[in-house]
């Protein structure tokens, strides 16, 4: 059995600083049907509308982000999770400096 464990503090440390007007992005884990990506946004940064090929879970760990899909907008603060089907257009906006994890539920993801 292959197991990887991270504490909340270790997850926060995995999120890299952004460069210029781009958020920081780092693949943290790939395996067991999931791809985990850590993201760090500065206040005001925007990841323009896009889609993910797989269903996703977005959990804010620090700060606040706005998660927008269609005409629905939700504010994610630490501990709050958004779930979205694959291929649904969405946008992410940094309300404050923030760190969140993106989990793509990819059945083909293996360690």
C-alpha positions in Angstrom: 0.0 0.0 0.0 1.4 3.4 -1.0 0.5 6.2 1.4 1.5 9.9 1.5 0.6 12.1 4.4 0.9 15.9 4.7 0.0 18.1 7.6 -1.8 21.4 7.0 1.4 23.3 7.5 3.3 21.1 5.0 0.6 21.7 2.4 0.9 25.4 2.8 4.7 25.2 2.4 4.2 23.4 -0.9 2.4 26.4 -2.5 5.1 28.3 -4.4 5.3 32.1 -4.8 3.8 33.4 -8.0 5.9 35.1 -10.7 4.7 38.6 -11.8 1.0 38.5 -12.4 0.9 34.7 -12.4 -0.2 32.6 -9.4 2.2 30.1 -7.9 1.3 26.5 -9.0 2.9 23.2 -7.9 1.9 19.6 -8.4 1.9 18.0 -5.0 0.6 14.5 -5.6 -0.4 12.3 -8.4 -1.9 8.9 -7.7 -4.8 6.7 -6.6 -7.2 8.5 -8.9 -6.4 12.1 -8.0 -4.0 14.9 -9.0 -3.4 17.4 -6.2 -2.1 20.9 -7.2 -1.2 23.6 -4.7 -1.9 27.2 -5.8 -0.9 30.5 -4.3 -2.8 33.7 -5.4 -2.0 37.3 -4.6 -4.9 39.6 -3.9 -6.4 40.7 -7.2 -4.9 37.8 -9.3 -7.3 36.1 -11.7 -7.2 32.7 -13.4 -9.4 33.5 -16.4 -12.3 31.2 -17.3 -11.2 27.7 -18.2 -12.3 24.1 -17.8 -10.8 21.0 -16.3 -11.2 17.6 -18.0 -12.1 15.9 -14.7 -14.4 16.7 -11.8 -12.5 19.0 -9.3 -12.5 19.8 -5.6 -11.1 23.2 -4.6 -10.4 23.8 -0.9 -9.2 27.1 0.5 -6.4 26.7 3.1 -5.5 30.3 3.7 -6.9 33.7 2.7 -10.0 34.1 0.5 -10.7 33.3 -3.2 -13.8 33.8 -5.3 -14.8 30.8 -7.4 -17.0 31.7 -10.3 -19.0 29.4 -12.6 -21.7 30.7 -14.9 -23.8 33.1 -13.0 -22.8 31.6 -9.6 -20.0 33.1 -7.5 -18.9 31.7 -4.1 -16.3 33.0 -1.7 -14.0 30.3 -0.4 -12.3 30.8 3.0 -10.2 28.3 5.0 -11.9 25.0 5.2 -14.5 25.7 2.6 -14.7 23.3 -0.4 -16.2 23.7 -3.9 -16.9 20.7 -6.1 -17.4 21.0 -9.8 -18.1 18.5 -12.6 -15.5 18.1 -15.4 -15.7 20.4 -18.5 -17.6 23.2 -16.7 -16.2 26.7 -17.3 -15.0 28.4 -14.2 -12.8 31.3 -13.0 -10.8 31.9 -9.8 -10.1 35.3 -8.3 -7.8 36.2 -5.4 -9.8 38.3 -3.0 -6.9 38.4 -0.5 -3.5 36.6 -0.7 -4.6 33.0 -0.6 -3.5 29.4 -0.8 -5.7 26.6 -2.0 -5.5 23.1 -3.2 -7.0 21.8 -6.4 -7.9 18.1 -6.5 -8.6 16.7 -10.0 -10.4 13.4 -9.8 -8.7 11.6 -12.6 -9.3 7.8 -12.5 -6.1 7.3 -14.6 -3.8 9.1 -12.0 -1.3 6.6 -10.6 1.8 7.0 -8.5 
